[in-house]
Amino acid sequence: MSGRQVQTFHQQIAANRRRSLLLVLIVTALLGALGFAIGYAVSGAIEGGYVAIAIAVVIALLMSLVSYYAGDSLVLAASQARQVTERDAPQLLNVVRELAIAANVPMPRVYIINDSAPNAFATGRDPRHASVAVTSGLLDKLDREELQGVIGHELSHVRNLDIRFALLVGVLVGSIVLLADFFLRFTFWGGGRSRGSGRGRDGGGGLVLIMFVIAILLAIIAPIVARFVQLAVSRQREYLADSSGVEITRNPYGLERALLKIGGDREVLEVANRATQHLYFVNPIKKWEDRASGLMATHPPIIDRINRLRALSGSAPLDLRTIGGGPELG
């Protein structure tokens, strides 16, 4: 064990934040490049690029306002979650309360989803408007230390403003999709071709035609790349919440055991869907389900999350061949 490098949670937190910010910069650069190319190709002027970016961002921001202010209520309603009191789940509320104090965040509202699949999620635009929901299966199958690990992870999402961060990325990705869709429709209807040929007759169409071709390629590729970057951001925020959760609980073992238990559980969470799957502690959509998609993974592999936790204590990484990994560990 002495030969293994022990990584502190502060180091993991810093590394995960750097990766998340880098991914956001990539999406921002994609938006800028696409907007400039489309604006220049359509108008034949540099100013057109700035106008295209501004229009897409404003539309995406307006669309995101509904999600920002009412998204948590919609998610809780779609998940069939009910708010609980001390009488309903005293241990759960006790754990949430003590970890909220440790995380220095206000006590969130607490909900239970009546489902035997163990899982949990946090939602809310900021710590003062946060909610934590857990399934009844999580309470039945985890002990207190494992429950602390899961709640610490979810409160880390609240403290790290991950919902707001995800909204920022969603706005950027939405802007890219809107710009690309507008330009491809514009081109399909013939407006782009007539503009390009007109510029060519004036003798200044060479650069415009080049930008037009670049804009078409970016309009096809950029939304796909942006979506994959968005998923990568989601995975990095899960790593960040794991590390921050250990900082809150001061105990990586409860979270590690919770990941093992939940990853090996074969129960299917019926109320989850592709629109809400990124919120959960682990991906609620199992690999063998028809609705699953490996390329669209919102969470990192559970075995990778466990091994990052084991790096905090210098423990040997887990090997799937020796533990007989469950359906979601591989």
C-alpha positions as CSV (number, residue, x, y, z in Angstrom):
1,M,0.0,0.0,0.0
2,S,2.9,2.3,0.7
3,G,3.8,2.3,-3.0
4,R,0.4,3.6,-4.1
5,Q,-0.2,7.3,-4.5
6,V,-2.8,8.6,-2.1
7,Q,-5.0,11.4,-3.6
8,T,-6.8,13.9,-1.4
9,F,-10.4,14.9,-2.1
10,H,-9.2,18.5,-2.5
11,Q,-7.0,17.3,-5.4
12,Q,-9.8,15.4,-7.0
13,I,-12.2,18.3,-6.5
14,A,-9.8,20.8,-8.2
15,A,-9.1,18.4,-11.1
16,N,-12.8,17.7,-11.7
17,R,-13.6,21.4,-11.7
18,R,-10.8,22.2,-14.2
19,R,-12.1,19.5,-16.5
20,S,-15.7,20.8,-16.3
21,L,-14.6,24.3,-17.0
22,L,-12.5,23.1,-20.0
23,L,-15.5,21.3,-21.4
24,V,-17.7,24.4,-21.1
25,L,-15.0,26.4,-22.9
26,I,-15.1,23.9,-25.7
27,V,-18.9,24.3,-26.1
28,T,-18.5,28.0,-26.0
29,A,-15.9,27.9,-28.7
30,L,-18.1,25.7,-30.8
31,L,-21.0,28.2,-30.4
32,G,-18.7,31.1,-31.4
33,A,-17.3,29.3,-34.4
34,L,-20.7,28.2,-35.7
35,G,-22.3,31.6,-35.2
36,F,-19.5,33.4,-36.9
37,A,-19.4,31.0,-39.9
38,I,-23.2,31.1,-40.3
39,G,-23.4,34.9,-39.8
40,Y,-20.6,35.6,-42.3
41,A,-22.0,33.1,-44.9
42,V,-25.5,34.5,-44.7
43,S,-24.7,38.3,-44.5
44,G,-21.2,38.4,-46.1
45,A,-20.1,40.6,-43.1
46,I,-18.3,39.9,-39.8
47,E,-21.1,41.6,-37.9
48,G,-23.5,39.0,-39.1
49,G,-21.7,36.4,-37.0
50,Y,-22.3,38.4,-33.8
51,V,-25.9,38.8,-34.6
52,A,-26.4,35.1,-35.2
53,I,-24.8,34.2,-31.9
54,A,-26.9,36.8,-30.0
55,I,-30.2,35.6,-31.5
56,A,-29.6,32.0,-30.6
57,V,-28.4,32.8,-27.1
58,V,-31.4,35.0,-26.4
59,I,-33.9,32.4,-27.6
60,A,-32.2,29.6,-25.6
61,L,-32.1,31.8,-22.5
62,L,-35.8,32.5,-22.8
63,M,-36.6,28.8,-23.2
64,S,-34.4,27.9,-20.2
65,L,-36.2,30.3,-17.8
66,V,-39.1,27.9,-17.5
67,S,-36.7,25.1,-16.6
68,Y,-34.8,27.3,-14.2
69,Y,-37.7,28.4,-12.1
70,A,-40.1,25.4,-12.5
71,G,-37.8,22.6,-13.5
72,D,-37.5,21.1,-10.0
73,S,-41.3,20.9,-9.5
74,L,-41.7,19.2,-12.9
75,V,-39.0,16.7,-12.1
76,L,-40.4,15.8,-8.7
77,A,-43.9,15.5,-10.2
78,A,-42.7,13.3,-13.0
79,S,-40.8,11.1,-10.5
80,Q,-44.0,10.7,-8.4
81,A,-42.1,11.9,-5.3
82,R,-43.9,12.9,-2.1
83,Q,-42.5,15.2,0.6
84,V,-41.9,13.4,3.9
85,T,-42.0,14.5,7.5
86,E,-40.2,13.3,10.7
87,R,-42.9,10.8,11.3
88,D,-42.5,9.3,7.8
89,A,-38.7,8.8,7.7
90,P,-37.0,10.1,10.9
91,Q,-33.5,8.5,10.1
92,L,-33.5,9.9,6.6
93,L,-34.3,13.4,7.8
94,N,-31.7,13.1,10.5
95,V,-29.0,12.1,8.0
96,V,-30.0,14.9,5.6
97,R,-30.0,17.5,8.5
98,E,-26.6,16.6,9.9
99,L,-25.0,16.5,6.4
100,A,-26.6,19.8,5.4
101,I,-24.9,21.3,8.5
102,A,-21.6,19.7,7.5
103,A,-22.0,21.0,3.9
104,N,-23.0,24.5,5.2
105,V,-26.2,24.5,3.0
106,P,-29.8,25.1,4.1
107,M,-31.9,22.1,5.0
108,P,-33.4,21.0,1.6
109,R,-36.9,19.6,1.2
110,V,-36.9,15.8,1.4
111,Y,-39.0,13.5,-0.8
112,I,-39.5,9.8,-1.2
113,I,-40.2,7.9,-4.4
114,N,-42.1,4.7,-3.8
115,D,-39.9,2.3,-5.8
116,S,-37.9,-0.7,-4.8
117,A,-34.9,0.3,-7.0
118,P,-32.3,2.0,-4.8
119,N,-31.4,5.5,-6.1
120,A,-31.6,9.2,-5.3
121,F,-31.3,12.7,-6.9
122,A,-31.1,16.3,-5.9
123,T,-32.7,19.2,-7.8
124,G,-33.2,22.9,-7.4
125,R,-31.7,26.1,-8.9
126,D,-29.7,27.0,-5.7
127,P,-29.1,25.8,-2.1
128,R,-32.1,27.8,-0.8
129,H,-34.4,26.1,-3.3
130,A,-33.1,22.6,-3.2
131,S,-34.8,19.2,-2.8
132,V,-33.4,15.8,-2.3
133,A,-35.4,12.7,-3.3
134,V,-34.6,9.1,-2.5
135,T,-36.4,5.9,-3.3
136,S,-37.9,3.6,-0.7
137,G,-35.6,0.9,-2.1
138,L,-32.6,3.0,-1.1
139,L,-33.9,3.3,2.5
140,D,-34.6,-0.5,2.6
141,K,-31.3,-1.7,1.2
142,L,-28.6,0.7,2.5
143,D,-27.4,1.0,6.1
144,R,-26.9,4.4,7.7
145,E,-23.3,4.8,6.7
146,E,-24.1,4.0,3.1
147,L,-27.1,6.4,3.2
148,Q,-24.8,9.1,4.5
149,G,-22.5,8.5,1.4
150,V,-25.4,8.9,-1.0
151,I,-26.9,12.0,0.7
152,G,-23.4,13.6,1.0
153,H,-23.1,13.1,-2.8
154,E,-26.5,14.7,-3.5
155,L,-25.8,17.6,-1.2
156,S,-22.6,18.1,-3.0
157,H,-24.6,18.6,-6.2
158,V,-26.5,21.3,-4.3
159,R,-23.5,23.0,-2.8
160,N,-21.5,22.9,-6.1
161,L,-24.5,24.5,-8.0
162,D,-24.5,21.6,-10.4
163,I,-28.1,22.1,-11.5
164,R,-27.2,25.7,-12.5
165,F,-24.0,24.5,-14.1
166,A,-25.9,22.0,-16.2
167,L,-28.4,24.7,-17.2
168,L,-25.5,26.9,-18.4
169,V,-24.2,24.0,-20.6
170,G,-27.8,23.3,-21.8
171,V,-28.2,26.9,-22.8
172,L,-24.9,26.8,-24.8
173,V,-25.8,23.4,-26.4
174,G,-29.4,24.7,-27.1
175,S,-27.9,27.8,-28.8
176,I,-25.7,25.6,-31.1
177,V,-28.7,23.4,-32.0
178,L,-30.9,26.4,-32.8
179,L,-28.2,28.1,-34.9
180,A,-27.5,24.8,-36.8
181,D,-31.2,24.1,-37.4
182,F,-31.8,27.6,-38.6
183,F,-28.9,27.6,-41.1
184,L,-29.6,24.1,-42.5
185,R,-33.3,25.0,-43.0
186,F,-32.2,28.3,-44.6
187,T,-29.9,26.5,-46.9
188,F,-32.4,23.8,-47.8
189,W,-35.0,26.4,-48.8
190,G,-32.4,28.0,-51.2
191,G,-31.8,31.3,-49.4
192,G,-28.2,30.5,-48.7
193,R,-27.4,29.4,-52.2
194,S,-28.9,32.6,-53.8
195,R,-27.0,34.8,-51.4
196,G,-23.7,32.9,-52.1
197,S,-24.1,33.1,-55.9
198,G,-25.0,36.9,-55.7
199,R,-21.8,37.6,-53.8
200,G,-19.9,35.6,-56.4
201,R,-21.2,37.8,-59.2
202,D,-20.0,40.9,-57.3
203,G,-16.5,39.5,-57.2
204,G,-16.3,39.1,-53.5
205,G,-18.0,35.7,-53.1
206,G,-14.9,33.5,-52.8
207,L,-14.5,33.9,-49.1
208,V,-18.2,33.8,-48.5
209,L,-18.5,30.5,-50.4
210,I,-15.7,29.1,-48.3
211,M,-17.4,30.2,-45.1
212,F,-20.7,28.8,-46.4
213,V,-19.2,25.4,-46.8
214,I,-17.5,25.6,-43.4
215,A,-20.9,26.7,-41.9
216,I,-22.7,23.7,-43.4
217,L,-20.1,21.3,-42.0
218,L,-20.2,23.0,-38.6
219,A,-24.0,23.0,-38.6
220,I,-23.9,19.2,-39.1
221,I,-21.1,18.3,-36.7
222,A,-21.3,21.0,-34.0
223,P,-24.6,19.8,-32.4
224,I,-23.3,16.2,-32.2
225,V,-20.0,17.3,-30.6
226,A,-21.8,19.7,-28.2
227,R,-24.1,16.9,-27.1
228,F,-21.2,14.6,-26.3
229,V,-19.4,17.4,-24.5
230,Q,-22.6,18.0,-22.5
231,L,-22.6,14.4,-21.4
232,A,-18.9,14.6,-20.5
233,V,-19.7,17.6,-18.3
234,S,-22.4,15.5,-16.6
235,R,-19.9,12.7,-15.9
236,Q,-17.3,15.1,-14.6
237,R,-19.9,16.6,-12.2
238,E,-20.6,13.1,-10.9
239,Y,-16.9,12.6,-10.1
240,L,-16.9,16.1,-8.5
241,A,-19.9,15.2,-6.3
242,D,-18.3,12.0,-5.2
243,S,-15.1,13.8,-4.1
244,S,-17.1,16.6,-2.4
245,G,-19.3,14.0,-0.7
246,V,-16.3,12.5,0.9
247,E,-15.2,15.9,2.0
248,I,-18.6,16.3,3.7
249,T,-18.8,12.9,5.3
250,R,-15.1,12.4,5.9
251,N,-15.7,8.7,5.0
252,P,-15.2,7.3,1.5
253,Y,-16.2,3.8,2.5
254,G,-19.9,4.4,3.0
255,L,-20.1,5.9,-0.5
256,E,-18.0,3.1,-2.0
257,R,-20.2,0.4,-0.5
258,A,-23.4,2.3,-1.6
259,L,-22.0,2.4,-5.2
260,L,-21.3,-1.3,-5.0
261,K,-24.8,-2.2,-3.7
262,I,-26.7,0.1,-6.1
263,G,-24.5,-0.9,-9.1
264,G,-25.2,-4.6,-8.4
265,D,-29.0,-4.1,-7.9
266,R,-31.1,-5.4,-10.8
267,E,-34.3,-3.5,-9.9
268,V,-35.5,-1.1,-12.6
269,L,-36.6,2.4,-11.6
270,E,-39.8,2.8,-13.6
271,V,-40.4,6.5,-13.2
272,A,-37.0,7.4,-14.6
273,N,-36.5,8.5,-18.2
274,R,-33.9,9.9,-20.5
275,A,-34.9,13.5,-19.6
276,T,-34.2,12.9,-15.9
277,Q,-31.6,10.1,-15.8
278,H,-28.7,12.5,-15.5
279,L,-30.0,13.7,-12.1
280,Y,-29.8,10.4,-10.3
281,F,-27.0,9.1,-8.0
282,V,-26.4,6.3,-10.5
283,N,-27.9,5.9,-14.0
284,P,-31.4,4.5,-13.3
285,I,-31.6,3.1,-16.8
286,K,-30.0,-0.3,-16.8
287,K,-27.7,-1.4,-19.7
288,W,-30.0,-4.3,-20.7
289,E,-33.1,-2.0,-21.1
290,D,-34.3,-1.0,-24.5
291,R,-34.2,2.7,-23.4
292,A,-30.4,2.5,-22.6
293,S,-27.7,3.9,-24.8
294,G,-24.0,3.4,-24.2
295,L,-23.0,6.3,-26.3
296,M,-25.3,8.6,-24.4
297,A,-24.0,7.7,-20.9
298,T,-24.7,10.5,-18.4
299,H,-22.7,8.8,-15.6
300,P,-19.2,7.4,-15.5
301,P,-18.8,3.7,-15.0
302,I,-19.5,2.8,-11.3
303,I,-16.2,0.8,-11.1
304,D,-14.3,4.0,-12.1
305,R,-16.1,6.0,-9.4
306,I,-15.3,3.4,-6.8
307,N,-11.6,3.3,-7.8
308,R,-11.4,7.1,-7.6
309,L,-12.7,6.8,-4.0
310,R,-10.2,4.1,-3.2
311,A,-7.4,6.3,-4.5
312,L,-8.4,8.7,-1.6
313,S,-7.3,6.1,0.9
314,G,-4.5,4.5,-1.1
315,S,-6.5,1.2,-1.4
316,A,-5.9,-1.1,-4.3
317,P,-8.4,-0.6,-7.2
318,L,-11.2,-3.1,-7.6
319,D,-10.9,-5.7,-10.3
320,L,-14.2,-6.8,-11.9
321,R,-12.8,-10.3,-12.3
322,T,-12.3,-10.8,-8.6
323,I,-15.6,-9.3,-7.4
324,G,-17.9,-10.7,-10.1
325,G,-19.1,-7.2,-11.1
326,G,-22.9,-6.6,-11.2
327,P,-24.9,-5.5,-14.2
328,E,-23.9,-1.8,-14.0
329,L,-20.3,-2.1,-12.7
330,G,-18.6,-3.0,-16.0
